Amino acid sequence: MVESSSFRNTVIVALFGLAGTLGAALIANWDKIFGKPTPPQETVQPAEAPRLETPREPPDRVGDRTTDRKIATRTAQDTADTEKDSADVSESEPLPPPARSTRAQKMLPITGMWRDLTYPGIQTHFEQSGDQFEFVRFGTLPDGLAFRTQGAGRLNGVEVESRYTAQYANGSYSQGVCAGAVSAQGRQMELQCNDSLLGTFPLRLQR
């Protein structure tokens, strides 16, 4: 009975030892028996390099810069032309003074007494100062009415313009204007007058 229990214990110990040996061998060779699990691989896409774009100016700004360049070029050209013209003018001979007008050169003195060829018996006396003059006209009209006229005017070369006021023996008054020219010799004067009382009439004076 004692031997039977000892034998059983020996067998049990041997079985435990064998189980431990087999377990250790199984653990040591686990990857060889079952294979090592391969972890899933992730596909990594290569990062795309960012594109660097050259900044573009708005169309209106590009047009403005083109216009600015054109304006700057034109301004520089105008400045160069102006300087060139100034240099040409400075190197050229001085310009002669402007010639006086032909009318100013032909202005004739009219001071003195002039008799009326249209209405005999009427005389006109002129007093001239430069291109300005005053006059007194007196006599008798064809109808026998005496009068006296005072006026003033301007002589532009040989052209004559005047205004006057006339007083008549019957107490009447009139106003008028005359325009005409002096002859090249300064001996005759032809005028066309417009009077508020007598209407339009011609005058021919001679001295």
C-alpha positions in Angstrom: 0.0 0.0 0.0 2.9 2.3 0.8 4.7 1.4 -2.4 1.6 2.1 -4.4 1.3 5.7 -3.1 5.0 6.4 -3.7 4.8 5.2 -7.3 1.8 7.4 -7.9 3.6 10.5 -6.6 6.6 9.7 -8.7 4.5 9.5 -11.8 2.7 12.7 -11.0 6.0 14.6 -10.5 7.3 13.2 -13.7 4.2 14.3 -15.6 4.4 17.8 -14.1 8.1 18.0 -15.1 7.3 16.8 -18.6 4.4 19.3 -18.9 6.7 22.1 -17.7 9.4 21.1 -20.2 6.9 20.9 -23.1 5.3 24.3 -22.1 8.7 26.0 -22.0 9.6 24.5 -25.4 6.2 25.6 -26.8 6.6 29.1 -25.5 10.2 29.4 -26.8 9.2 28.1 -30.3 5.8 29.8 -30.5 6.7 32.1 -33.4 8.2 29.2 -35.3 5.2 27.0 -34.9 2.4 29.5 -35.5 4.4 32.2 -37.2 4.8 35.8 -36.2 1.7 37.9 -37.0 2.5 40.6 -39.6 1.1 44.0 -38.6 -0.8 45.7 -41.4 1.3 48.1 -43.4 0.0 51.6 -44.1 0.8 53.0 -47.5 2.2 56.4 -47.0 1.8 58.7 -49.9 4.7 61.0 -50.5 3.8 64.6 -49.6 3.5 66.8 -52.6 5.7 69.8 -52.5 3.6 73.0 -52.5 3.6 75.0 -55.7 5.0 78.4 -55.6 3.2 80.7 -58.0 4.6 84.0 -59.0 2.2 86.7 -57.8 0.5 88.4 -60.7 -0.6 92.0 -60.6 -4.2 92.8 -61.4 -4.8 93.7 -65.0 -5.7 97.3 -64.1 -2.4 97.7 -62.2 -0.4 96.2 -65.1 -2.1 98.7 -67.4 -1.3 101.5 -65.0 2.3 100.6 -64.9 2.4 100.5 -68.7 0.8 103.9 -68.8 3.2 105.2 -66.2 6.1 104.1 -68.2 4.7 105.7 -71.4 4.0 108.9 -69.5 7.5 108.9 -68.0 9.0 108.3 -71.4 7.0 111.0 -73.0 7.8 113.5 -70.2 11.5 112.8 -70.6 11.3 113.3 -74.3 9.3 116.5 -73.9 11.9 117.8 -71.4 14.7 117.0 -73.8 12.9 118.7 -76.7 12.2 121.8 -74.5 15.9 122.0 -73.5 16.9 121.6 -77.1 14.5 124.3 -78.3 15.8 126.6 -75.5 19.3 126.0 -76.5 18.5 126.7 -80.1 16.7 130.0 -79.2 19.5 131.1 -76.9 22.1 130.5 -79.6 20.1 132.1 -82.4 20.2 135.8 -83.1 17.8 138.1 -81.1 14.5 138.6 -82.9 13.8 142.0 -84.3 11.1 144.1 -82.6 7.7 143.8 -84.2 7.0 146.3 -87.0 4.4 148.9 -86.4 1.1 148.5 -88.2 0.7 150.2 -91.6 -2.3 152.2 -90.3 -0.3 153.6 -87.4 2.5 154.6 -89.8 -0.1 156.3 -92.1 -1.7 158.4 -89.3 -1.8 162.0 -90.5 -2.2 165.2 -88.5 -5.6 166.8 -88.9 -5.3 169.8 -86.7 -6.6 172.9 -88.4 -9.6 174.4 -90.1 -11.5 172.3 -92.7 -14.2 173.6 -95.0 -17.3 171.6 -96.0 -17.5 170.7 -99.7 -20.9 169.0 -99.4 -22.5 172.0 -97.6 -20.7 175.3 -98.5 -20.6 177.8 -95.7 -20.0 175.2 -93.0 -16.5 174.8 -91.4 -14.9 172.3 -89.0 -12.0 173.0 -86.7 -10.0 170.0 -85.4 -7.6 169.9 -82.5 -5.6 166.6 -82.4 -3.6 165.0 -79.6 -2.0 161.7 -80.6 -4.8 159.5 -82.0 -7.5 161.5 -80.2 -9.1 164.7 -81.4 -11.8 167.2 -80.6 -13.7 169.4 -83.1 -16.2 172.2 -83.4 -18.4 172.5 -86.5 -20.5 175.5 -87.2 -22.3 177.3 -90.0 -25.7 177.4 -91.7 -27.7 174.5 -93.1 -29.1 174.6 -96.7 -32.5 175.6 -95.3 -30.9 178.6 -93.6 -30.9 177.2 -90.0 -27.7 178.1 -88.1 -26.1 175.4 -85.8 -23.1 174.6 -83.8 -21.7 171.2 -83.1 -19.1 170.0 -80.6 -17.6 166.5 -80.6 -14.6 164.2 -80.2 -13.2 161.2 -81.9 -10.3 158.9 -82.6 -7.9 158.5 -85.5 -6.8 155.0 -86.2 -4.2 155.3 -88.9 -6.2 157.0 -91.7 -9.6 155.9 -90.3 -11.7 158.4 -88.4 -14.5 157.8 -85.9 -16.4 160.6 -84.0 -19.4 161.4 -81.9 -21.1 164.9 -81.5 -23.9 166.9 -80.1 -25.5 169.7 -82.2 -27.5 172.8 -81.1 -29.6 174.6 -83.6 -30.8 178.3 -83.7 -34.4 177.2 -83.2 -33.6 175.5 -79.9 -33.4 172.0 -81.2 -30.7 169.5 -80.3 -29.4 166.3 -82.0 -26.8 163.7 -81.6 -24.9 161.7 -84.1 -21.9 159.6 -85.1 -19.6 159.8 -88.1 -17.0 157.4 -89.6 -14.7 157.6 -92.6 -11.1 158.1 -93.6 -8.5 160.7 -94.4 -6.8 160.7 -97.8 -3.3 159.6 -98.2 -2.1 163.2 -98.7 -4.0 164.3 -95.6 -5.9 167.0 -97.5 -9.4 165.5 -97.7 -11.7 163.6 -95.4 -14.8 161.7 -96.4 -17.3 160.7 -93.7 -20.7 159.1 -93.4 -22.8 160.5 -90.5 -26.0 159.4 -88.8 -27.9 162.1 -87.0 -30.9 161.7 -84.6 -32.6 164.7 -86.3 -31.2 164.9 -89.8 -30.8 161.2 -90.5 -28.0 159.8 -92.6 -25.9 162.1 -94.7 -22.4 162.2 -96.3 -19.6 164.8 -95.6 -16.7 165.8 -97.6 -14.1 168.0 -95.9 -11.1 169.7 -97.3 -8.4 172.0 -95.9 
